[in-house]
Amino acid sequence: MANGAQSQSGYVKTVKTLLSKIHDLTPINDSVYEVATDYFRHAKQQDDKHQQLVQQIRQLEQKLEQGDKSDALQKQLAEATSAYKLYLRMLDDSRVERFRALKAICLTVLDLSEGDSFEETNQLSSKLLGTIQLLSPSSGKYMASVNQRHKHLYKGILSLRLLDRLLLDNELQNDYVLAKVRAEKEKLDLPDMGYNGQYSPFRHDVQVPLLMAAMLQDIGTFHPDALHILRGPEGDLNEFRVLDDADRVELLKINYQETLNYVVKGLSCDRYVGNSKEERELFNKNEQDKLNFVFTLLKNAIKPEGGVGNLLKIPQIYTSVVLSTKANHSYESLPKAALVLQSGVERGYYHKAAVEALLQITGMFPQGFGITYIPKDSDKRDLDRYEYAVVVSLYPAAADMPICRVATRNLTFSQTASNVVISVENNLYFPQARKKLEVMSKERLLEILSKLVSNFEERKNMDLLPKCWFPDEYFSYGKHQNLWNKTSTVSN
């Protein structure tokens, strides 16, 4: 690796900020998951306070009904009623604040991942997915906790792209979604509903709720009852350990129930701002429809079969492998996400059309994955070395032939390089490619390795024909972070 000060591009800073707004561990305690954790922690106390205020009003009203018409009682009742209304308003203000913070995050995600064309949208989504992957550690003690915080956004982006694909393939038969798609196409007399002329039925009523559902799918695991299972009564257990069957089933049940509870009570709907009664009624109905859609997505994701829940379920399975929190996780197992899904289809666990759609989008190799490959010369003959590349594009022509950005040329890290479509025969992830280099001497393989790694002395005893490489250190340099700019593409 070339020497130089590590830095971050503006785009990488934006993505890191976005990730931290969704799930972080800081003294500020203001990310979506931290705010929800705080909500769960105080929910019973708030319910008790609510009941206490209601009971106080009832007792005063009973005295009034029994004939006590004193000014003192009337004053007490007025003060109790005022305190109750003030408390309800405070709770509702907090709820709206949580909702709007999440909505703002979803709109930022759409700004980063949606373009003016199908191709541009996929390029932007590839960049966002790849950046998340490259910001996630490939090993080490923090891998599980960082992957846990990063997977919400990753899954959400995959859900958006799967939605696109299933709609294009006519494989999504959900009345609510299809009605919004029609409304988007027709754009006839759409009510503004407080969007200042920017209202989009598909963006605001389908994509935003879908992102919300995807990012909130695990939020119930931060309820105190779930944390008791994960971290133990003393809070000293490894929350990423393998749970026994009883604890695992109980955790799934708590997550499901408390996630739905948070969506309905902790977030619910946005609040109308304006003076039009007609517009308010339309707004409130639309908000309720969106809430129902989020609720349907989360409920249907448990057993989606051919339903809309596949928009969450299939990306969830894929992301659980790519950003794994398991102790035995290894970086080179990332491409097995495709195999996990395909195996699930064969066993009848997952919906075939949804899995095929997602794998058409992602291919076998996740965005940002480090590929080692044998390059060819100008006459298309294999050279006597391997080089590094990074997967940078969705929709490969063949699932096992990733579209990559060349990271090294002539065993030297490069800032300006072309894209390359890497064949199975020359991709060292596959045994037939590694077999080509097995005839090389150990000395030559050590020479190649010495030029490609910065810690050669530590790594010279490792596999000399690596199935993949770890590009996170490479990506930590600002000059290597523009992997998605337009360039020529060649076949290898």
Buried (B, 14 or more C-beta within 10 A) or exposed (E): BEEEEEEBBEBBEBBBEBBBBBBBEEEEEEBBBBBBBBBBEEBEEBEEEBEEBEEBBEEBBEBBEEEEEEEEBEEBBEEBBEEBEEBEEEBEEBBBEBBEBBBEBBBBBBEBBBEEEEEEBBBBBBBBBBBBBBBBBBEEEEBBBBBBBBBBBBBBBBBBBBBBBBBEEEBBEBEBBEBBBEBBEEEEEBEBBBEEEEBBBBBBBBBBBBBBBBBBBBBBBBBEBBBBBBEEEEEEEEBBEEBEEEBEEBBBEBBBBBBBBBBEEBBBBBBBEEEBEEBBEBBBEBBEBBBEBBBBBBBBBEEBEEBBBBBBBBBBBBBBBBBBBBEEBEBBBBBBBBEBBBEBBEEEEBBBBBBBBBBBBBBBBBBBBBBBBBBBEEEEEBEEBBBBBBBBBBBBEEBBBBBBBBBBBEBEBBEEBEBBBBBEBBBBBBEEBBEBBEEBEEEBBEEBBEBBBEEEEEBEEEEBBBBBBBBBBBBBBBEBBBBBEEEEEEEB
